[in-house]
Amino acid sequence: MSPVNALELVLGKYLGLGIVSAVIAVVTTLLLVYGLGVPMLGDPWMVGLVIGLVVFASLGIGLLISVVSDSERQAVQLALLLLLASVFFSGFVLPINEFREGVQIAAYALPVTHGIALLQDVMLRGGTTNYWEVYVLIVIGIVLMLLTVLALRRTLRSA
């Protein structure tokens, strides 16, 4: 028995992993801007917000995978599948509009798709008019967090 419930456990994981991810994001952004010379034409706070929301939603996916997986091996395999899907279907390699409709829907369910579009708009174009993508990231993150809490609660009850 533990004195913490599923929600507190998940929030603790989000906080700890979120801090590590934030440090990595800051270092990576600084290396992009000052090391590789990628222009930062937009508001740095908006860049931080977008990166934070992508991290929030991505942590939700990762924690959900860890809760529903039966073993470490299965979790690694699911994470790698998701990584491949994120690279190929996010618009990073190929434009999303070149995919069939079903694949486009799956692509827009990935947080990285919205993150890439927003970061390109803010950093390279100076701003965005697609604020709906910010709201989609928020919704994806909240839904994944709630699913993780519910799955963990169910797992803890059965244990």
N, C-alpha and C positions, 0 to 999 in steps of 0.2 A: 504494500500500500504506500502511496505517495501523498503528501499533503497538497500537491498541485493537481489541478484538473487538466483536461485536454487543451482547453483554450489557453491557459497559462503556459503550458508546455510549448505549444505552437508559437505563441507570442515571444517566448524566450528564444526559440530557434530563429525566428524572424529577426529579432534584435541582434543576436550574436552574429549570424551570418550576414545580416544587413550592414553591420559596421565593417566587417571584413570586405564585403563587396563595395562599399562606399570608398574605402581607402584604395582598392584596386581601380575603381572607376576614376578617381581623382588623378592617380598616377598615370593611368592610360590616357586620359584626356590631356594632361599636361604634356606627355610625350608626343601625342598627336599634334598638338598646337605648336609647341616650341621645338620639338625634335624633328618632326616631319614637315612642319610648315602648313598644316591644314588650317585654312582660314576659319576664324571664329567671328562671323559677321553678326550673329544674333546675340541675344541676352544670355549671359552665362548662367543666370538663375533658371532660365527656361531649359537650358541644356541639363542642368542639375536635376530639375523636376522630371524631365523625360527619362534620364538615366535612372533616377530613383524609382519611377513607376515601372520601368522595364525590369529592374532588379526585384521589386516587390512581386510582380507577376511571375517572374522566372523562379524566384524562391518558392512561390506557391506550387509551381509545377514540380520542382525538385522534391519538396516536402511531401506532396501527394504521391509521387512515385515511391518515395521511401516508406510511406505508410502502407500502400497497397501491395508492395513487393513482398514475396515470401522469403526471399534470400537476397544477399548482397549481389550475387551473380545476376539475378533477374533485374535488380535495380540498375546495375551498370548497363545491362543490355537495353533496358527501356530508355535510360538517359542518353545512350549513344544513338538510338533510333530518333529520339527527339532532337538531338544535336544535328544529325544529318538532315532531318526534315526542316529544321530552322535554317540551315545553310542553303539548301536547295530551293525551298519554297517561300522564302521570306522576301524575295525581291533583291537579295544581295548578289546572286549570280545571274538570274534571269528575271526579266520583268514579269510581274504577276499577271498582267493582262494577256500574256501569251499562253497561259495555262487554261485548261478546260474549266468550266464553271464549278464543278465539284472540288477541284483542286484549289481554285481561288478561294472558296469558302473555308477550306482547311487552312490555307495560308493566312487568311485574316483572323483565324482563331489563335495564331501564334503571336505572343507578345512582341517578339523580335521584329515582326513585319511592321508593326506600328512604330516601334522604336527607331528602326532604320529610316522610315519615311519622315518622322518628326525630326530626327537629328540632321538629316540631309537638308530639310527645310530651314531649320534654325541656324545651323552652323554655316551652311554653304550659301543660303539665299537670304539670310538675315531675319527670317521670321516665318511663321506658318499661318495659313488660313484654315487648316484642317484640325481645328481644336476637338473635333469629334473623336479623333484618334487618342487624344489624352483621356477622354471619358471612357473609351473602350479599354484602355490599359487599366484604368481604375476598376472598372467592372470585372475584367478578367482576373485581376489581382484579388479582389474581394471574394469572388465566386470560388476561386481556387483555395483561398484561405479557409473559407467556410467548409468546403468539401474536405479539406485536410483535417479540420477540427472534428467534423462528423465521422470521418473514417477512423481517426485516432480514438475517438470516444468509443466507437464500436469495438475496435481492437482491444482497448483497455478493459472493457466490460467482459469480453470473452476470455481474457487472460486470468 
